[in-house]
Amino acid sequence: MTIGLVGRKVGMTRIFTDDGNTLPVTVLDVSDNRVAQIKTAEKDGYAAVQVAFGKRRANRVNKALAGHLAKAAVEAGRVLKEFRIAKPEDLGELKPGAKIAVQQLFKVGQLVDVQGVTIGKGFAGVIKRHHFGGQNASHGNSISHRVPGSTGQNQSPAHVFKGKRMPGHLGNARRTISKLEIVRIDAERQLLLVKGSVPGSSGRDVVVQLAAKGQRAPVKAQAPKAAAKAEPKAAPKADAKPAAAKPAAKQPAPKA
């Protein structure tokens, strides 16, 4: 299926493989994903699945949204996310009001793209924001060790070009980490363990989908090839003429 799940970043931990290696993993809680609406190309102009995640108090839901969720008999959530689908058969047996389990969409070993909002750092300088090296901390440099320095040009063009790396707001941006491997799936608690880090702090919402690029194809077990029986060569025909012998190469005459 081409749809994904909305989840919550629980935090990071590590697990051990059978050969004793340790893997850093991020735990994602993708439980209680509810189908709020199924859109079709005939009725809505495009095919998509609308998913509700989390909980929200009734007095925080306006009447329009409450009526929309009441049609599917779905409890209001703090996140309402749509996943477009390319083919109607990708819906499977999904219906409004149904819950999507993690084992329905993902398997161990698959690659996923995880989208989240990074941690906000506020106003930051060029060293923290753009990894500048800073100025010399030698004699004569007075309290300007971490400043960017001059940013303009000469008399011509006499202005600062757009896109110049300067101090400013850092973080709190939507980012996607691609091709994270699924290491383990806890179907009982609806937890997804992916190898590596995920944008955002613990407790923030994330969106998990199958990787758009570089998805690994499942390895198919090949049956052992049967040993081919050596067939006896056909006997030469009696009337077959023997092949003419090639004339011997001429030897160069010895020098006198």
Salt bridges, closest charged atoms under 4 A:
ASP29 OD2 - ARG8 NH2 3.58
ASP32 OD2 - ARG34 NH1 2.84
ASP32 OD1 - LYS99 NZ 3.33
GLU82 OE2 - LYS39 NZ 2.55
GLU181 OE2 - ARG216 NH1 3.80
ASP186 OD2 - ARG189 NE 2.82
ASP205 OD1 - ARG78 NH2 2.85
